[in-house]
Amino acid sequence: MGVFSALKRVLVGKPIHTKHAHHERLPKIYGLPVFASDALSSTAYATEEILLVLVVAGAVALPMVFGVSLWLGLLMIIIAFSYFQTIHAYPKGGGTYLVSTENLGKGAGQVAGASLLIDYVLTVAVSISSGVAAIISWQPAAKPYAVPIGLAAIALLMVANLRGAKESGALFAIPTYTYVGMILILVVKGIIDSAGQPHTVPQNLTPPSEGWHAITFFLMLRAFAASCTALTGTEAIADGVQAFRPPEAKNAAQTLLAMVFLLMAMFIGLSYLAMHEGIVPIATSDPNYKTVVAQIAIRHFGEGWIYVLLQLATALILFLAANTAFADFPRLSSFIARDGYLPRQLASLGDRLVFQNGIILLSLAAMALIVIYHADTHSLIPLYAMGVFISFTLSQAGMASKFFRERAPLWKGLVSGFGALVTLIVLGILLVTKLAEGAWLIIIALAVMLFIFSRIRRHYDYLARELSLSPSDTLDEAKTTVLLLVPRLHKGILQAIAYSKAMAKDVRAIHVTLDPANTGKIKEDWNKFGADIPLVILESPYRSLIEPVIDYVDEALEEDPNMMVTVIVPQAVPKRWWHGILHNNAAVALKLALASRKNVVITNVRYFLK
């Protein structure tokens, strides 16, 4: 086993046999942290994002955070019910992409798929950046190391997911359930503590440089748009139904209901406490920066060990929230790749029964965003949620089309149709309110993705046309010439000589001479061991080993364009890897130089040095 293989086994574990695939399916208790961590973790920052919009209108606007949260809760129920129907209609998974493709056409499916892929990359970047913010709230001295911390977290998630779904589910269960439990305890304790107490009015608010904003309908729309980050990840369970244990659809649907119940209780509860206690968001540039959740926790738990545990649990689930994308991005990529819109390598299961190429691609893309945006959540948030609402709208429109076409009960089609209308309106709100904040980048990214899809599909269609067999195709007899490269005669060459004679009748030995004084010696040795194979001496006035061989190969091809030319390159394999530095590895350069030649086959005959 090589060094790379040994390192891979240590990091990701031993290969898993295909017959054991069913053992890697997730029970509901692991399915929730794997597929719902993104949605559940959004409670750590969704309320704060609403307050950051409302605060520009002063203290009178901040209590409206609770009303905005209730409206979002209603939208959450509509979307969840639609995906509940999707799970049962498509129990083999595929979710939004499959629903849109089958019911609205390939174009709609591509838009849905591209939107979700972009959103999953942003999910990783936003979740990791939020986790870094939670760490900075606890330890402000960590702020200069925000980007390295974020990159390290993505690398750890990548390794965990490369180990397999079951192992990653077990790893993420404890932090997820710890966070959920502590937030629910905080909400319950906060409601009990606030019973009978008057609302706290925020004090000493600093007005923006342009003065306080009026409370307008557009401001409320902006606040609602900011709250929509809490809905990202709700589609993940529908996309990954086949990751659950049988009965897959039932277990996935029950996990979806549990996620929605917990998400609503946590999000609306935290928004109520923020309203009741007059919480004001603190700028990340402030040396005393604390997240909204941290401020609420300090009021009810103090800054003791419970607060520290909550901050650690918050940071962990925000880091692990990215796992929703790690669970779904590779799976969605595999569906799109099978349809020919992404490289086929993304459709291949690795030896740990995970789509490892998709996991690695997602990690690299998210790392790039962490570096570009300096792990700043508020810089990434404007780019977030647009993609997922595009997919929400297409998915529900697709389900409505399916129900009406199949003459299902009328209420099913009406519910999905109403959901599509609502999410389309929300998408319009997001587009209008976030366009100036950078949401236009998502439109450009979506256009680029669709262009990439079309070019990849065009290539695969071209490949299919070129390689398809027709009745006129025949199996012709192949003619071949073998060219054996002989740098000098020694024991290692003998096996290559025998192999060359066994391959074809037309065999020629090629020697490139850099020093004419050595020509007599190579001819003498060849007469003893050359086995009647003609020796061709090529002069190299410019002392190149490669160019004379290339010229000779081209001449051989000109003699008969249909001829197959096999170039045999003897290559030494040293006992120690570092011994290779001491050898002239002309074989590698020669293979690269001849790789583009038509009808040329390059073969290595290796001899091992003891």
TORPA-646826 format. One line per field, with one value per residue (C-alpha): residue number from 1; x, y, z. Coordinates in steps of 0.02 Angstrom, whole numbers, plus 50000, padded with zeros to 5 digits. Layout:
BEGIN
num	c(NUM | ...) .
east	c(X | ...) .
north	c(Y | ...) .
up	c(Z | ...) .
//
This chain:
BEGIN
num	c(1 | 2 | 3 | 4 | 5 | 6 | 7 | 8 | 9 | 10 | 11 | 12 | 13 | 14 | 15 | 16 | 17 | 18 | 19 | 20 | 21 | 22 | 23 | 24 | 25 | 26 | 27 | 28 | 29 | 30 | 31 | 32 | 33 | 34 | 35 | 36 | 37 | 38 | 39 | 40 | 41 | 42 | 43 | 44 | 45 | 46 | 47 | 48 | 49 | 50 | 51 | 52 | 53 | 54 | 55 | 56 | 57 | 58 | 59 | 60 | 61 | 62 | 63 | 64 | 65 | 66 | 67 | 68 | 69 | 70 | 71 | 72 | 73 | 74 | 75 | 76 | 77 | 78 | 79 | 80 | 81 | 82 | 83 | 84 | 85 | 86 | 87 | 88 | 89 | 90 | 91 | 92 | 93 | 94 | 95 | 96 | 97 | 98 | 99 | 100 | 101 | 102 | 103 | 104 | 105 | 106 | 107 | 108 | 109 | 110 | 111 | 112 | 113 | 114 | 115 | 116 | 117 | 118 | 119 | 120 | 121 | 122 | 123 | 124 | 125 | 126 | 127 | 128 | 129 | 130 | 131 | 132 | 133 | 134 | 135 | 136 | 137 | 138 | 139 | 140 | 141 | 142 | 143 | 144 | 145 | 146 | 147 | 148 | 149 | 150 | 151 | 152 | 153 | 154 | 155 | 156 | 157 | 158 | 159 | 160 | 161 | 162 | 163 | 164 | 165 | 166 | 167 | 168 | 169 | 170 | 171 | 172 | 173 | 174 | 175 | 176 | 177 | 178 | 179 | 180 | 181 | 182 | 183 | 184 | 185 | 186 | 187 | 188 | 189 | 190 | 191 | 192 | 193 | 194 | 195 | 196 | 197 | 198 | 199 | 200 | 201 | 202 | 203 | 204 | 205 | 206 | 207 | 208 | 209 | 210 | 211 | 212 | 213 | 214 | 215 | 216 | 217 | 218 | 219 | 220 | 221 | 222 | 223 | 224 | 225 | 226 | 227 | 228 | 229 | 230 | 231 | 232 | 233 | 234 | 235 | 236 | 237 | 238 | 239 | 240 | 241 | 242 | 243 | 244 | 245 | 246 | 247 | 248 | 249 | 250 | 251 | 252 | 253 | 254 | 255 | 256 | 257 | 258 | 259 | 260 | 261 | 262 | 263 | 264 | 265 | 266 | 267 | 268 | 269 | 270 | 271 | 272 | 273 | 274 | 275 | 276 | 277 | 278 | 279 | 280 | 281 | 282 | 283 | 284 | 285 | 286 | 287 | 288 | 289 | 290 | 291 | 292 | 293 | 294 | 295 | 296 | 297 | 298 | 299 | 300 | 301 | 302 | 303 | 304 | 305 | 306 | 307 | 308 | 309 | 310 | 311 | 312 | 313 | 314 | 315 | 316 | 317 | 318 | 319 | 320 | 321 | 322 | 323 | 324 | 325 | 326 | 327 | 328 | 329 | 330 | 331 | 332 | 333 | 334 | 335 | 336 | 337 | 338 | 339 | 340 | 341 | 342 | 343 | 344 | 345 | 346 | 347 | 348 | 349 | 350 | 351 | 352 | 353 | 354 | 355 | 356 | 357 | 358 | 359 | 360 | 361 | 362 | 363 | 364 | 365 | 366 | 367 | 368 | 369 | 370 | 371 | 372 | 373 | 374 | 375 | 376 | 377 | 378 | 379 | 380 | 381 | 382 | 383 | 384 | 385 | 386 | 387 | 388 | 389 | 390 | 391 | 392 | 393 | 394 | 395 | 396 | 397 | 398 | 399 | 400 | 401 | 402 | 403 | 404 | 405 | 406 | 407 | 408 | 409 | 410 | 411 | 412 | 413 | 414 | 415 | 416 | 417 | 418 | 419 | 420 | 421 | 422 | 423 | 424 | 425 | 426 | 427 | 428 | 429 | 430 | 431 | 432 | 433 | 434 | 435 | 436 | 437 | 438 | 439 | 440 | 441 | 442 | 443 | 444 | 445 | 446 | 447 | 448 | 449 | 450 | 451 | 452 | 453 | 454 | 455 | 456 | 457 | 458 | 459 | 460 | 461 | 462 | 463 | 464 | 465 | 466 | 467 | 468 | 469 | 470 | 471 | 472 | 473 | 474 | 475 | 476 | 477 | 478 | 479 | 480 | 481 | 482 | 483 | 484 | 485 | 486 | 487 | 488 | 489 | 490 | 491 | 492 | 493 | 494 | 495 | 496 | 497 | 498 | 499 | 500 | 501 | 502 | 503 | 504 | 505 | 506 | 507 | 508 | 509 | 510 | 511 | 512 | 513 | 514 | 515 | 516 | 517 | 518 | 519 | 520 | 521 | 522 | 523 | 524 | 525 | 526 | 527 | 528 | 529 | 530 | 531 | 532 | 533 | 534 | 535 | 536 | 537 | 538 | 539 | 540 | 541 | 542 | 543 | 544 | 545 | 546 | 547 | 548 | 549 | 550 | 551 | 552 | 553 | 554 | 555 | 556 | 557 | 558 | 559 | 560 | 561 | 562 | 563 | 564 | 565 | 566 | 567 | 568 | 569 | 570 | 571 | 572 | 573 | 574 | 575 | 576 | 577 | 578 | 579 | 580 | 581 | 582 | 583 | 584 | 585 | 586 | 587 | 588 | 589 | 590 | 591 | 592 | 593 | 594 | 595 | 596 | 597 | 598 | 599 | 600 | 601 | 602 | 603 | 604 | 605 | 606 | 607 | 608 | 609 | 610) .
east	c(50000 | 50069 | 50086 | 49933 | 49825 | 49880 | 49840 | 49671 | 49628 | 49674 | 49567 | 49414 | 49421 | 49421 | 49316 | 49137 | 49072 | 48920 | 48821 | 48833 | 48755 | 48593 | 48690 | 48743 | 48563 | 48514 | 48387 | 48277 | 48381 | 48533 | 48434 | 48381 | 48558 | 48621 | 48481 | 48404 | 48557 | 48554 | 48374 | 48389 | 48550 | 48474 | 48389 | 48561 | 48561 | 48388 | 48316 | 48473 | 48457 | 48279 | 48336 | 48480 | 48349 | 48226 | 48356 | 48376 | 48199 | 48240 | 48173 | 47992 | 48025 | 48120 | 47966 | 47903 | 48029 | 47900 | 47765 | 47887 | 47935 | 47752 | 47729 | 47884 | 47815 | 47660 | 47768 | 47870 | 47713 | 47660 | 47831 | 47848 | 47678 | 47725 | 47886 | 47788 | 47689 | 47848 | 47926 | 47778 | 47762 | 47950 | 48007 | 48167 | 48230 | 48284 | 48173 | 48163 | 48271 | 48173 | 48003 | 48044 | 48121 | 47977 | 47834 | 47897 | 48029 | 48217 | 48247 | 48155 | 48248 | 48415 | 48366 | 48311 | 48467 | 48585 | 48496 | 48512 | 48694 | 48735 | 48632 | 48719 | 48890 | 48823 | 48750 | 48923 | 49001 | 48864 | 48852 | 49039 | 49051 | 48911 | 49001 | 49157 | 49051 | 48990 | 49169 | 49218 | 49069 | 49143 | 49328 | 49350 | 49537 | 49498 | 49436 | 49601 | 49596 | 49418 | 49467 | 49589 | 49459 | 49328 | 49442 | 49490 | 49306 | 49265 | 49413 | 49353 | 49176 | 49245 | 49342 | 49193 | 49079 | 49206 | 49198 | 49014 | 48838 | 48815 | 48978 | 48947 | 48769 | 48832 | 48966 | 48844 | 48701 | 48767 | 48807 | 48641 | 48532 | 48633 | 48600 | 48415 | 48393 | 48483 | 48389 | 48222 | 48273 | 48324 | 48157 | 48055 | 48155 | 48146 | 47957 | 47937 | 48054 | 47964 | 47789 | 47705 | 47857 | 47839 | 47929 | 48103 | 48127 | 48298 | 48400 | 48538 | 48517 | 48636 | 48545 | 48617 | 48719 | 48570 | 48450 | 48311 | 48213 | 48024 | 47932 | 47873 | 47799 | 47964 | 48060 | 47946 | 47972 | 48161 | 48142 | 48037 | 48164 | 48302 | 48203 | 48192 | 48367 | 48280 | 48199 | 48358 | 48382 | 48198 | 48209 | 48357 | 48257 | 48151 | 48310 | 48389 | 48247 | 48351 | 48477 | 48348 | 48315 | 48160 | 48020 | 48114 | 47968 | 47886 | 48046 | 48093 | 47919 | 47922 | 48094 | 48030 | 47885 | 48002 | 48118 | 47978 | 47907 | 48077 | 48123 | 47964 | 47973 | 48154 | 48143 | 47978 | 48028 | 48194 | 48109 | 47982 | 48120 | 48216 | 48057 | 48012 | 48186 | 48227 | 48379 | 48480 | 48601 | 48785 | 48896 | 49029 | 49159 | 49118 | 49251 | 49107 | 49016 | 48888 | 48761 | 48576 | 48564 | 48716 | 48635 | 48474 | 48573 | 48673 | 48511 | 48442 | 48595 | 48728 | 48903 | 48939 | 48964 | 48788 | 48819 | 48988 | 48909 | 48772 | 48901 | 49002 | 48845 | 48795 | 48965 | 48964 | 48791 | 48830 | 48985 | 48885 | 48741 | 48852 | 48831 | 48658 | 48743 | 48875 | 48733 | 48633 | 48755 | 48845 | 48680 | 48601 | 48760 | 48748 | 48570 | 48620 | 48778 | 48676 | 48571 | 48730 | 48738 | 48886 | 49045 | 49007 | 49136 | 49010 | 48890 | 49015 | 49005 | 49171 | 49235 | 49147 | 48979 | 48976 | 48990 | 49166 | 49198 | 49047 | 49103 | 49275 | 49204 | 49085 | 49226 | 49339 | 49199 | 49148 | 49329 | 49346 | 49195 | 49263 | 49425 | 49342 | 49216 | 49334 | 49213 | 49090 | 48911 | 48829 | 48925 | 48866 | 48685 | 48626 | 48679 | 48587 | 48408 | 48376 | 48430 | 48327 | 48168 | 48190 | 48193 | 48045 | 47940 | 47985 | 47962 | 47788 | 47736 | 47796 | 47696 | 47540 | 47562 | 47584 | 47427 | 47318 | 47385 | 47357 | 47185 | 47235 | 47119 | 47092 | 47154 | 47328 | 47351 | 47279 | 47395 | 47550 | 47491 | 47461 | 47633 | 47712 | 47623 | 47677 | 47860 | 47861 | 47803 | 47938 | 48066 | 48014 | 48032 | 48205 | 48257 | 48195 | 48258 | 48427 | 48475 | 48576 | 48660 | 48739 | 48598 | 48633 | 48786 | 48669 | 48585 | 48755 | 48809 | 48647 | 48674 | 48853 | 48795 | 48663 | 48793 | 48908 | 48764 | 48728 | 48911 | 48936 | 48775 | 48825 | 48991 | 48909 | 48781 | 48924 | 49017 | 48863 | 48842 | 49025 | 49039 | 48871 | 48884 | 48796 | 48760 | 48897 | 49032 | 49152 | 49289 | 49444 | 49607 | 49731 | 49907 | 50038 | 50219 | 50312 | 50449 | 50557 | 50658 | 50830 | 50930 | 51069 | 51077 | 51064 | 50968 | 50814 | 50793 | 50788 | 50608 | 50555 | 50639 | 50544 | 50380 | 50406 | 50436 | 50275 | 50170 | 50197 | 50300 | 50359 | 50469 | 50606 | 50725 | 50757 | 50913 | 50940 | 51125 | 51187 | 51370 | 51424 | 51572 | 51450 | 51364 | 51486 | 51460 | 51269 | 51278 | 51398 | 51287 | 51132 | 51206 | 51223 | 51052 | 50943 | 50857 | 50857 | 50761 | 50830 | 50913 | 50881 | 51007 | 50935 | 51055 | 51012 | 51115 | 51022 | 51046 | 50860 | 50798 | 50617 | 50614 | 50702 | 50580 | 50430 | 50494 | 50521 | 50346 | 50271 | 50366 | 50299 | 50122 | 50146 | 50194 | 50023 | 49896 | 49793 | 49942 | 49941 | 50111 | 50151 | 50295 | 50370 | 50464 | 50567 | 50557 | 50655 | 50561 | 50684 | 50683 | 50655 | 50539 | 50674 | 50791 | 50682 | 50760 | 50926 | 50857 | 50828 | 50640 | 50628 | 50481 | 50364 | 50410 | 50397 | 50223 | 50165 | 50239 | 50158 | 49991 | 49905 | 49960 | 49821 | 49848 | 49992 | 49994 | 50124 | 50165 | 50282 | 50379 | 50441 | 50590 | 50609 | 50776 | 50812) .
north	c(50000 | 50171 | 50322 | 50406 | 50250 | 50227 | 50408 | 50393 | 50238 | 50331 | 50482 | 50405 | 50222 | 50057 | 50029 | 49969 | 49826 | 49865 | 49724 | 49819 | 49978 | 49952 | 49959 | 50136 | 50200 | 50326 | 50299 | 50450 | 50494 | 50520 | 50584 | 50740 | 50804 | 50757 | 50836 | 50965 | 51044 | 51185 | 51233 | 51210 | 51309 | 51458 | 51502 | 51560 | 51707 | 51726 | 51836 | 51943 | 51969 | 52036 | 52154 | 52219 | 52280 | 52349 | 52440 | 52577 | 52635 | 52649 | 52573 | 52582 | 52459 | 52325 | 52242 | 52203 | 52061 | 51946 | 51984 | 51955 | 51789 | 51734 | 51770 | 51669 | 51527 | 51523 | 51516 | 51377 | 51271 | 51296 | 51245 | 51098 | 51030 | 51042 | 50943 | 50818 | 50781 | 50777 | 50644 | 50527 | 50565 | 50536 | 50408 | 50373 | 50549 | 50682 | 50813 | 50981 | 50937 | 50780 | 50860 | 51010 | 50906 | 50780 | 50904 | 51071 | 51016 | 50997 | 51185 | 51208 | 51060 | 51137 | 51304 | 51215 | 51108 | 51254 | 51360 | 51226 | 51190 | 51375 | 51382 | 51229 | 51311 | 51467 | 51359 | 51295 | 51468 | 51554 | 51415 | 51408 | 51598 | 51602 | 51470 | 51577 | 51725 | 51622 | 51580 | 51764 | 51809 | 51692 | 51730 | 51900 | 51868 | 51739 | 51873 | 51888 | 51700 | 51695 | 51635 | 51496 | 51434 | 51428 | 51336 | 51209 | 51178 | 51144 | 51025 | 50928 | 50916 | 50855 | 50715 | 50668 | 50654 | 50556 | 50426 | 50392 | 50449 | 50336 | 50388 | 50572 | 50556 | 50481 | 50614 | 50759 | 50695 | 50749 | 50932 | 50952 | 50883 | 50979 | 51143 | 51106 | 51057 | 51210 | 51332 | 51256 | 51269 | 51451 | 51490 | 51407 | 51490 | 51658 | 51648 | 51600 | 51740 | 51867 | 51818 | 51972 | 52082 | 52236 | 52243 | 52319 | 52473 | 52482 | 52630 | 52739 | 52683 | 52771 | 52838 | 52798 | 52933 | 52977 | 52982 | 52864 | 52778 | 52781 | 52619 | 52586 | 52436 | 52415 | 52410 | 52270 | 52178 | 52192 | 52123 | 51978 | 51943 | 51938 | 51812 | 51693 | 51631 | 51522 | 51421 | 51365 | 51179 | 51133 | 51046 | 50938 | 50793 | 50780 | 50777 | 50639 | 50517 | 50367 | 50400 | 50344 | 50166 | 50078 | 50129 | 50277 | 50394 | 50369 | 50397 | 50549 | 50625 | 50601 | 50680 | 50829 | 50856 | 50846 | 50974 | 51097 | 51084 | 51112 | 51251 | 51349 | 51329 | 51388 | 51530 | 51606 | 51583 | 51675 | 51814 | 51835 | 51850 | 51974 | 52079 | 52068 | 52108 | 52247 | 52161 | 52268 | 52186 | 52235 | 52272 | 52140 | 52278 | 52319 | 52250 | 52194 | 52103 | 51975 | 51885 | 51910 | 51732 | 51764 | 51922 | 51829 | 51688 | 51808 | 51885 | 51718 | 51610 | 51740 | 51714 | 51553 | 51377 | 51361 | 51513 | 51443 | 51275 | 51359 | 51459 | 51303 | 51208 | 51355 | 51361 | 51172 | 51163 | 51311 | 51220 | 51060 | 51149 | 51146 | 50957 | 50975 | 51037 | 50900 | 50773 | 50845 | 50933 | 50771 | 50678 | 50815 | 50828 | 50642 | 50660 | 50805 | 50713 | 50559 | 50671 | 50732 | 50912 | 50889 | 50783 | 50598 | 50581 | 50666 | 50519 | 50390 | 50318 | 50309 | 50160 | 50224 | 50227 | 50417 | 50533 | 50584 | 50694 | 50800 | 50817 | 50877 | 50998 | 51074 | 51094 | 51187 | 51303 | 51347 | 51375 | 51500 | 51598 | 51598 | 51675 | 51801 | 51863 | 51848 | 51730 | 51875 | 51811 | 51979 | 51995 | 51823 | 51834 | 51948 | 51810 | 51679 | 51613 | 51674 | 51509 | 51406 | 51508 | 51482 | 51296 | 51310 | 51393 | 51270 | 51120 | 51170 | 51222 | 51052 | 50961 | 51063 | 51016 | 50833 | 50829 | 50916 | 50806 | 50645 | 50703 | 50686 | 50757 | 50941 | 51004 | 50932 | 51031 | 51189 | 51177 | 51156 | 51292 | 51412 | 51370 | 51406 | 51575 | 51623 | 51574 | 51664 | 51822 | 51798 | 51772 | 51938 | 52020 | 51946 | 52003 | 52182 | 52204 | 52120 | 52172 | 52322 | 52216 | 52098 | 51976 | 52012 | 51901 | 51752 | 51792 | 51796 | 51635 | 51551 | 51605 | 51539 | 51372 | 51352 | 51391 | 51259 | 51134 | 51166 | 51149 | 50988 | 50913 | 50966 | 50876 | 50716 | 50722 | 50744 | 50599 | 50487 | 50529 | 50499 | 50334 | 50256 | 50097 | 50087 | 49937 | 49997 | 49986 | 49840 | 49760 | 49784 | 49692 | 49803 | 49828 | 49881 | 49931 | 49917 | 50041 | 49989 | 50130 | 50072 | 50200 | 50069 | 49881 | 49807 | 49672 | 49781 | 49794 | 49606 | 49585 | 49732 | 49649 | 49486 | 49579 | 49678 | 49519 | 49444 | 49593 | 49609 | 49556 | 49732 | 49776 | 49907 | 49959 | 50147 | 50221 | 50408 | 50445 | 50602 | 50553 | 50471 | 50389 | 50272 | 50213 | 50071 | 50002 | 50001 | 49913 | 49781 | 49744 | 49741 | 49609 | 49494 | 49519 | 49607 | 49446 | 49495 | 49657 | 49794 | 49937 | 50115 | 50246 | 50422 | 50568 | 50713 | 50866 | 50970 | 50837 | 50804 | 50628 | 50670 | 50762 | 50628 | 50496 | 50607 | 50640 | 50454 | 50411 | 50544 | 50470 | 50296 | 50364 | 50449 | 50282 | 50213 | 50327 | 50175 | 50093 | 50078 | 50126 | 50054 | 50141 | 50034 | 50131 | 50032 | 50116 | 50080 | 50064 | 50103 | 50017 | 50181 | 50319 | 50452 | 50353 | 50411 | 50583 | 50506 | 50430 | 50512 | 50488 | 50520 | 50399 | 50523 | 50666 | 50552 | 50493 | 50673 | 50720 | 50575 | 50579 | 50688 | 50582 | 50484 | 50294 | 50298 | 50186 | 50214 | 50064 | 50055 | 49895 | 49921 | 49833 | 49832 | 49867 | 49756) .
up	c(50000 | 49949 | 50061 | 49986 | 50005 | 50185 | 50226 | 50141 | 50245 | 50405 | 50361 | 50278 | 50331 | 50239 | 50082 | 50107 | 50000 | 49892 | 49975 | 50140 | 50069 | 50165 | 50329 | 50285 | 50278 | 50412 | 50552 | 50593 | 50745 | 50632 | 50483 | 50579 | 50617 | 50443 | 50341 | 50459 | 50540 | 50412 | 50447 | 50636 | 50647 | 50555 | 50720 | 50779 | 50656 | 50573 | 50712 | 50710 | 50522 | 50546 | 50684 | 50577 | 50452 | 50581 | 50686 | 50555 | 50601 | 50786 | 50946 | 50890 | 50746 | 50842 | 50923 | 50748 | 50741 | 50821 | 50691 | 50549 | 50627 | 50636 | 50450 | 50413 | 50521 | 50411 | 50254 | 50336 | 50359 | 50177 | 50110 | 50228 | 50179 | 49996 | 50026 | 50129 | 49971 | 49867 | 49979 | 49954 | 49768 | 49737 | 49867 | 49770 | 49802 | 49679 | 49759 | 49674 | 49524 | 49479 | 49512 | 49403 | 49263 | 49251 | 49267 | 49199 | 49074 | 49064 | 49064 | 49228 | 49301 | 49255 | 49334 | 49493 | 49499 | 49469 | 49599 | 49731 | 49692 | 49714 | 49873 | 49947 | 49921 | 50008 | 50146 | 50189 | 50182 | 50284 | 50414 | 50441 | 50449 | 50578 | 50680 | 50675 | 50735 | 50884 | 50930 | 50918 | 51031 | 51161 | 51128 | 51041 | 51028 | 50892 | 50770 | 50670 | 50639 | 50570 | 50395 | 50452 | 50577 | 50439 | 50318 | 50452 | 50491 | 50308 | 50295 | 50447 | 50377 | 50212 | 50296 | 50406 | 50254 | 50154 | 50291 | 50250 | 50294 | 50444 | 50528 | 50496 | 50565 | 50727 | 50739 | 50716 | 50823 | 50994 | 50948 | 50854 | 50993 | 51124 | 51032 | 51005 | 51188 | 51255 | 51141 | 51192 | 51376 | 51346 | 51261 | 51399 | 51538 | 51449 | 51430 | 51614 | 51671 | 51563 | 51621 | 51694 | 51654 | 51543 | 51377 | 51385 | 51276 | 51191 | 51253 | 51180 | 51001 | 50881 | 50727 | 50555 | 50470 | 50358 | 50506 | 50562 | 50425 | 50420 | 50452 | 50276 | 50187 | 50093 | 50258 | 50320 | 50157 | 50183 | 50359 | 50295 | 50158 | 50290 | 50392 | 50243 | 50280 | 50411 | 50270 | 50185 | 50202 | 50217 | 50047 | 50098 | 50169 | 50010 | 49905 | 50009 | 50040 | 49986 | 50124 | 50254 | 50310 | 50241 | 50234 | 50162 | 50123 | 50293 | 50390 | 50286 | 50306 | 50495 | 50504 | 50402 | 50523 | 50673 | 50593 | 50557 | 50734 | 50815 | 50694 | 50725 | 50914 | 50920 | 50792 | 50850 | 51033 | 51010 | 50912 | 51052 | 51182 | 51074 | 51059 | 51243 | 51306 | 51183 | 51110 | 50991 | 50867 | 50892 | 50744 | 50711 | 50711 | 50893 | 51014 | 51129 | 50989 | 51046 | 50937 | 50977 | 51043 | 51153 | 51223 | 51265 | 51346 | 51456 | 51522 | 51576 | 51610 | 51651 | 51583 | 51677 | 51614 | 51542 | 51431 | 51377 | 51337 | 51235 | 51136 | 51102 | 51050 | 50938 | 50856 | 50829 | 50752 | 50640 | 50582 | 50564 | 50477 | 50326 | 50333 | 50257 | 50100 | 50113 | 50120 | 49974 | 49856 | 49805 | 49788 | 49682 | 49578 | 49543 | 49476 | 49364 | 49306 | 49259 | 49146 | 49063 | 49127 | 49244 | 49228 | 49246 | 49385 | 49501 | 49477 | 49540 | 49715 | 49806 | 49902 | 50060 | 49968 | 49959 | 49808 | 49855 | 49701 | 49744 | 49924 | 49871 | 49742 | 49870 | 49997 | 49874 | 49816 | 49996 | 50047 | 49904 | 49969 | 50147 | 50085 | 49967 | 50097 | 50247 | 50339 | 50367 | 50385 | 50348 | 50184 | 50127 | 50187 | 50043 | 49921 | 50022 | 50006 | 49827 | 49752 | 49872 | 49837 | 49651 | 49686 | 49808 | 49673 | 49536 | 49650 | 49706 | 49531 | 49471 | 49605 | 49562 | 49377 | 49424 | 49534 | 49405 | 49262 | 49360 | 49421 | 49603 | 49737 | 49697 | 49866 | 49834 | 49674 | 49754 | 49904 | 49795 | 49676 | 49820 | 49889 | 49719 | 49711 | 49887 | 49861 | 49692 | 49780 | 49913 | 49775 | 49700 | 49871 | 49892 | 49719 | 49745 | 49924 | 49904 | 49728 | 49786 | 49921 | 49795 | 49752 | 49567 | 49588 | 49608 | 49442 | 49357 | 49445 | 49390 | 49209 | 49214 | 49286 | 49152 | 49017 | 49092 | 49093 | 48909 | 48856 | 48953 | 48883 | 48707 | 48728 | 48790 | 48647 | 48523 | 48604 | 48590 | 48405 | 48366 | 48458 | 48418 | 48313 | 48145 | 48030 | 47912 | 48045 | 48026 | 48131 | 48023 | 48047 | 48137 | 48071 | 48196 | 48204 | 48368 | 48409 | 48557 | 48634 | 48686 | 48788 | 48811 | 48827 | 49003 | 49097 | 49117 | 48928 | 48895 | 48951 | 48843 | 48692 | 48721 | 48744 | 48583 | 48480 | 48548 | 48496 | 48307 | 48157 | 48118 | 48267 | 48264 | 48401 | 48414 | 48493 | 48505 | 48512 | 48596 | 48576 | 48410 | 48500 | 48588 | 48429 | 48399 | 48575 | 48562 | 48392 | 48459 | 48610 | 48502 | 48385 | 48537 | 48619 | 48491 | 48434 | 48248 | 48283 | 48169 | 48263 | 48202 | 48260 | 48269 | 48276 | 48391 | 48347 | 48477 | 48613 | 48634 | 48672 | 48630 | 48463 | 48357 | 48420 | 48382 | 48207 | 48176 | 48239 | 48124 | 47976 | 48018 | 48022 | 47854 | 47776 | 47820 | 47908 | 47962 | 48046 | 48236 | 48306 | 48477 | 48566 | 48704 | 48836 | 48962 | 49133 | 49292 | 49458 | 49599 | 49768 | 49862 | 49802 | 49818 | 49706 | 49562 | 49578 | 49526 | 49364 | 49196 | 49180 | 48993 | 48984 | 49068 | 48950 | 48799 | 48847 | 48865 | 48697 | 48603 | 48694 | 48563 | 48413 | 48328 | 48311 | 48435 | 48589 | 48724 | 48833 | 48982 | 49017 | 49193 | 49270 | 49458 | 49539 | 49688) .
//
